[in-house]
Structures are given as C-alpha cells and as structure tokens.
Amino acid sequence: MRHHGDAEVASGLVDFAVNVRPGTPPEWLAERLRASVADLAAYPDPGPARSAVARRHGRAVEEVLLTSGAAEAFVLLARALRPRRAAIVHPQFTEPEAALRAAGHAVHRVILGKDFTLDPDAVPRGADLVVVGNPTNPTSVLHPAETIAALARPGRTVVVDEAFMDCVPGEPETLAATLPPGVVVIRSLTKTWGLAGLRAGYVLAEPALIERLAEAQPLWAVSTPALVAIQACCEPSALAEAERWAADLAAERDRLAGELSARGLYVVPQARASFLCLNMPDALGVRALLRERGYAVRRGDTFPGLGPDWLRVAVRDRATNDALLGALGELGI
C-alpha cells in the first residue's frame, strides 16, 4: 500500500514512474520560493493563500483548508471522521486507504470492472464514507461529475481526490465549483507545478467539516514557502499556464496511447491524466528489462484491483516518449 512511484526512480534512469510535470517548478515560481526564505523567521500566515484558493474556485474562505499536500488531507479525514463503513473505490491512490486503516477504520474495497468506469450501484448503500479519484490514479479515467455527485446522500461523506484534475483542459468534471452537500474535494499542486518536495494542497468542504479537519491538523502545518506557492499557483497567469500545459499534454498523451495500442497493448481507454495504465503479459518482467535499458516505469500490482500484468507510464515530451517506445521495440513490444 505504501509503494509509490518515487520508489521506482534511481540515478541514471529516465523517469516514467513519477507523475510530476517535467521541468518544474518554472523559474517564476522558483524565484518566489527563493524570496520566501526571507520570511522564515515569522510563523506562517495561511490567510492570503487561503483567500487565493477560495477565489480560484468561487468558494467561501470558510470552505478551504490548506494542507501539506493531498496526503495530509487523507490523514486529517481519517482522524476527524468516524465512519461506520468506509468504502474505497479501487484501483486508486492507496494513501486514503492506508490513512483510514492506520486510524483504526475498517475499509471496504469497491473494485471497478472493465475499463474502470464508475458504477454508483457498486458502492454499498450503507457506506457512510466513500473515496474516489477523479481523474483516477493509476487508471487515468475521468468520471462524469454527475456520476460522482450521485454518490452523495444524507449521512454520507464523499471524498473526491482531484489531485490530477488540472491535467484536464477546462476541468469540466470538477466538483470544486459546485461542491454538492456532503462532498469533499481534495486538490494538489504537486503534479503540475513540481512541488513534491514542498508539499502543497488543500481541501474544499462544508465549513463545519473544515473546522473539524483544522482541529485535527497540527499548528503551522503548511510552511511559508508552500503558502507562497499555493497563492502564486492560483493567480490567473498561473492558471493560464496550467491550461496550456494540459492541452499540450492531452495531445501527446493521446499520441502515445495510440502508439502503444498499435503494438497490441491494452491501454485503459479515454485517459485524461498525465499517465497511461497498460496491461501486458509479464509486466513486471518488462519493467525489469526496461530498468536495464535505463527507463523507470511504475509497477501496477501494488494497486488493489490491478495485478502483475499492469504498468503505469507517465507521459513525457515527444522525444522522451519515443525513446521509451524504442526501448519497448528492442524487447519485441
């Protein structure tokens, strides 16, 4: 459960395992982070960044909690909530389940079927906490907003991990703007802005739940540089840059998916995030052979609902992607 893409990467390997946008953080953001060091003697003030997130999504400030990455948000939910029956929709990022189990909560796994499309009827009616990714890691599937909203009902909390939503041009299926009753949206700045080492994310939810999560959060959990990054990445110029990147990503992702499919590999259809999920015979063996040739890809068997014939491959620039295709060709794939 605690195996993640960073464990696949080593010196000298071309990284197709971690889903962080290459070449980030951009220089304009790095410059602001460097300047923030001058303020490190003061305790962090989350106010300006919290207001920036609220403006970015059209929410009230009271509906926003800043976190040390999305991973902290899952821990806070596990601490603050007392679910009688928690349901995790898999395959997906494993930290929500790990956090719930660490807090002593039992977890029911909902394993999606073919093409990993979400069926609300597969979720137990008695589940009072449901966690789903959108678009989902590792499948790259984007579920319709109305399908996820249909999971909400009185007495149930629906947590939507939207860490990769800014990979989708226009973010048409986000629930951040509407935030139906009982729905919690978790966002991350790690992937698009290259802040994995800084930790920057946030939660959008009803004010009463935000208060409960804040009570479970340590004081000053989000550092001053992370607050500077959150505020900066919510500015119109940053949002426009992210939108341009998402459009370029979509074109290259679809091209790479087509190339892999043409080789007889099953690529989970309608991928919308910054990675592809592949099925092939002896995927773990292929992964090992790719490492020998200098390429790191993410094993899929650590995700509930997948197995040893699955890999996750990050989408890079065209030349880097073509180099990986060349390495696969050397393996007869």
C-alpha positions in Angstrom: 0.0 0.0 0.0 2.9 2.4 0.7 4.7 1.7 -2.6 4.7 4.8 -4.8 6.3 6.0 -8.0 9.3 7.6 -6.3 10.4 4.2 -5.2 10.9 3.2 -8.8 13.3 6.1 -9.7 17.1 5.8 -9.3 20.1 7.7 -10.6 20.6 7.3 -14.3 17.0 6.2 -15.1 14.7 8.2 -17.3 11.6 8.8 -15.1 8.3 7.4 -16.4 7.3 6.4 -12.9 6.5 9.7 -11.1 3.6 11.8 -12.4 5.2 15.2 -11.8 5.4 17.6 -14.7 9.0 17.7 -16.0 10.9 21.0 -15.9 9.1 22.3 -12.8 8.8 24.4 -10.8 9.0 27.0 -13.5 11.6 29.8 -12.9 9.0 32.4 -12.0 7.7 30.2 -9.2 11.2 29.1 -8.1 12.1 32.8 -7.8 9.2 33.5 -5.5 10.0 30.4 -3.4 13.6 31.6 -3.0 12.4 35.0 -1.9 10.1 33.5 0.7 13.2 32.3 2.7 13.5 35.9 3.9 10.3 35.4 5.9 11.1 32.1 7.6 11.7 33.7 11.0 7.9 34.5 11.2 5.2 31.9 11.7 3.3 31.0 8.6 0.2 33.1 7.8 -2.2 31.0 5.7 -4.7 33.8 5.2 -3.6 35.2 1.8 -3.2 31.7 0.3 -6.5 30.5 1.7 -8.2 33.5 0.2 -6.5 32.8 -3.2 -7.8 29.2 -3.2 -11.3 30.4 -2.4 -11.2 32.9 -5.2 -9.8 30.4 -7.7 -12.8 28.0 -7.1 -15.5 30.5 -6.2 -15.8 29.2 -2.7 -16.1 30.9 0.7 -12.8 31.1 2.7 -14.5 29.0 5.4 -14.8 26.2 2.9 -11.0 25.9 2.4 -8.3 24.2 4.4 -4.7 24.3 3.3 -2.7 21.1 3.8 0.8 19.8 3.5 0.0 18.1 0.2 -3.0 15.9 -0.6 -1.6 13.1 1.5 -2.0 15.1 4.7 -5.7 15.7 3.8 -6.4 12.0 3.8 -4.8 11.6 7.3 -6.9 14.5 8.6 -10.1 13.0 7.3 -9.2 9.6 8.9 -8.6 11.4 12.2 -11.6 13.6 12.1 -14.3 11.2 10.8 -15.8 8.2 12.5 -17.2 6.2 9.6 -19.1 3.0 10.4 -18.4 1.7 6.9 -15.8 3.3 4.7 -15.7 2.4 1.0 -12.7 3.0 -1.2 -13.2 2.8 -5.0 -10.3 1.0 -6.5 -8.0 1.0 -8.4 -6.9 4.3 -7.0 -4.2 6.1 -5.0 -3.6 3.9 -1.9 -2.9 6.6 0.7 -6.6 7.2 1.5 -7.0 3.5 2.5 -3.7 3.5 4.3 -4.7 6.5 6.3 -8.0 5.1 7.3 -6.5 1.7 8.3 -3.8 3.5 10.3 -6.6 5.4 12.2 -8.3 2.1 13.0 -11.1 2.2 10.5 -12.3 -0.9 8.6 -12.2 -0.4 4.8 -14.5 -2.0 2.2 -12.9 -2.1 -1.3 -15.1 -1.5 -4.3 -13.1 -2.9 -7.3 -14.2 -1.4 -10.6 -14.7 -3.7 -13.6 -13.9 -3.4 -17.3 -12.3 -0.1 -18.3 -12.6 1.1 -14.7 -15.7 3.2 -15.2 -17.6 4.2 -12.0 -20.9 2.4 -11.2 -22.6 4.1 -8.3 -24.6 1.0 -7.6 -21.4 -0.9 -6.9 -20.9 1.2 -3.7 -22.6 -0.3 -0.7 -25.7 1.7 0.3 -24.6 1.5 3.9 -21.3 3.2 3.2 -21.1 6.5 5.1 -17.7 7.4 3.7 -16.8 6.9 0.0 -13.4 7.8 -1.5 -12.9 8.1 -5.3 -10.3 9.6 -7.5 -11.1 11.8 -10.5 -9.2 11.5 -12.8 -8.1 8.4 -11.1 -4.6 7.3 -10.3 -3.4 4.9 -11.8 -6.1 4.3 -14.5 -6.3 7.9 -15.8 -10.1 7.5 -16.1 -12.1 10.7 -15.7 -15.6 10.1 -14.2 -18.5 12.3 -15.0 -19.2 14.9 -12.3 -22.9 13.9 -12.1 -21.9 10.2 -11.5 -19.8 11.1 -8.5 -22.4 13.6 -7.3 -24.9 10.8 -7.4 -23.0 9.0 -4.7 -23.9 11.8 -2.2 -26.8 11.2 0.2 -27.7 12.3 3.7 -25.3 10.9 6.3 -22.6 10.1 3.8 -19.3 11.9 3.1 -18.0 11.5 -0.5 -14.3 12.4 -0.8 -13.1 13.1 -4.3 -9.3 13.1 -4.9 -8.9 15.7 -7.7 -5.1 15.8 -7.5 -4.8 15.4 -11.3 -7.9 17.4 -12.3 -5.7 20.3 -13.6 -4.4 17.8 -16.2 -7.8 18.1 -17.9 -8.3 21.2 -20.1 -11.1 23.3 -18.7 -11.6 20.8 -15.8 -15.2 20.0 -17.0 -15.8 17.3 -14.4 -14.5 19.0 -11.3 -16.9 19.3 -8.3 -14.8 22.1 -6.7 -17.1 24.8 -8.1 -20.4 23.2 -7.2 -19.3 21.3 -4.0 -22.6 19.4 -3.5 -23.7 18.8 0.1 -21.6 16.0 1.7 -18.9 16.2 -1.0 -15.2 16.9 -0.1 -12.7 17.8 -2.8 -9.0 17.4 -2.3 -6.6 19.1 -4.6 -2.8 19.0 -5.0 -0.3 21.4 -6.6 2.5 18.8 -6.6 1.9 17.4 -10.1 1.6 20.4 -12.3 4.0 22.7 -10.5 6.7 20.3 -9.4 6.2 20.7 -5.6 6.5 17.1 -4.4 9.3 18.2 -2.1 7.5 21.2 -0.8 4.0 19.7 -0.1 1.2 21.9 -1.1 -2.5 21.1 -1.3 -5.9 21.9 0.0 -9.4 20.6 1.0 -12.7 22.1 -0.1 -15.7 21.1 2.1 -18.6 22.5 4.1 -17.4 24.9 6.8 -18.3 22.6 9.7 -16.1 19.8 8.3 -13.3 22.2 7.6 -13.4 23.2 11.2 -13.2 19.5 12.3 -10.2 18.9 10.0 -8.5 22.1 11.2 -8.8 20.8 14.8 -7.1 17.6 13.8 -4.3 19.4 12.0 -1.0 20.4 13.8 -0.4 24.1 14.1 1.5 25.7 11.2 1.3 22.5 9.2 1.8 24.4 5.9 5.2 26.1 5.6 5.7 29.7 4.4 7.2 28.6 1.1 4.3 26.3 0.5 1.8 29.1 1.2 3.6 31.3 -1.2 3.4 28.6 -3.8 -0.3 28.0 -3.3 -1.1 31.7 -3.6 1.1 32.0 -6.7 -0.4 29.0 -8.5 -3.9 30.3 -8.0 -3.1 33.5 -9.9 -4.7 34.0 -13.4 -1.4 33.8 -15.2 -0.5 30.5 -13.5 -3.9 29.1 -14.3 -3.5 30.1 -17.9 0.0 28.4 -18.0 -1.5 25.2 -16.5 -4.3 25.2 -19.1 -1.8 25.5 -21.9 0.2 22.6 -20.5 -2.9 20.5 -20.1 -3.8 21.0 -23.8 -0.3 20.0 -24.9 -0.3 17.1 -22.5 -3.6 15.8 -23.9 -2.3 15.8 -27.5 0.9 13.9 -26.6 -0.8 11.5 -24.3 -3.3 10.5 -27.0 -0.5 10.0 -29.5 1.5 7.8 -27.0 -1.6 5.8 -26.2 -2.2 5.3 -29.9 1.4 4.1 -30.4 1.1 1.6 -27.5 -2.3 0.3 -28.6 -0.9 -0.2 -32.2 1.6 -2.6 -30.6 -1.2 -4.8 -29.2 -1.1 -3.5 -25.7 -4.3 -2.8 -23.8 -4.3 0.9 -22.8 -7.1 1.9 -20.4 -9.3 4.0 -22.8 -10.2 7.6 -22.5 -7.1 8.5 -20.4 -7.3 12.1 -19.2 -4.5 12.5 -16.7 -0.7 12.7 -17.1 -0.2 9.0 -17.3 -1.4 5.8 -19.0 -2.3 2.5 -17.5 -1.2 -0.5 -19.5 -1.9 -4.2 -19.4 0.6 -6.6 -20.9 1.9 -10.2 -20.2 4.6 -10.3 -17.6 4.5 -6.6 -17.0 6.9 -6.9 -14.0 9.4 -8.7 -16.2 9.1 -5.9 -18.8 9.6 -3.3 -16.1 12.8 -5.0 -15.0 14.1 -5.2 -18.6 13.3 -1.5 -19.1 15.3 -0.6 -16.0 18.2 -2.4 -17.5 17.8 -0.1 -20.5 17.6 3.0 -18.4 13.9 3.5 -18.0 11.8 3.5 -14.8 8.0 2.8 -15.1 5.5 2.2 -12.2 4.5 -1.3 -11.3 0.8 -1.8 -11.1 0.4 -4.8 -8.9 0.5 -2.6 -5.7 -2.8 -1.1 -6.6 -5.8 -3.0 -5.4 -7.8 -4.2 -8.4 -4.7 -4.5 -10.7 -2.1 -7.2 -10.8 1.3 -8.3 -12.1 0.3 -7.6 -15.7 -0.2 -3.9 -15.2 2.1 -0.9 -15.5 1.6 2.9 -15.2 3.6 5.1 -17.5 3.9 8.8 -17.2 3.5 10.9 -20.3 6.7 13.0 -21.1 7.6 15.1 -24.2 7.5 13.5 -27.6 11.2 12.8 -27.9 11.4 11.1 -24.5 8.2 9.1 -25.2 9.7 8.0 -28.5 12.8 6.8 -26.7 10.7 4.7 -24.4 8.8 3.3 -27.5 12.2 2.4 -29.0 13.2 0.5 -25.8 10.0 -1.4 -25.9 10.7 -2.2 -29.6 14.0 -3.7 -28.6 12.1 -6.0 -26.3 9.9 -7.1 -29.2 6.9 -5.0 -28.0 
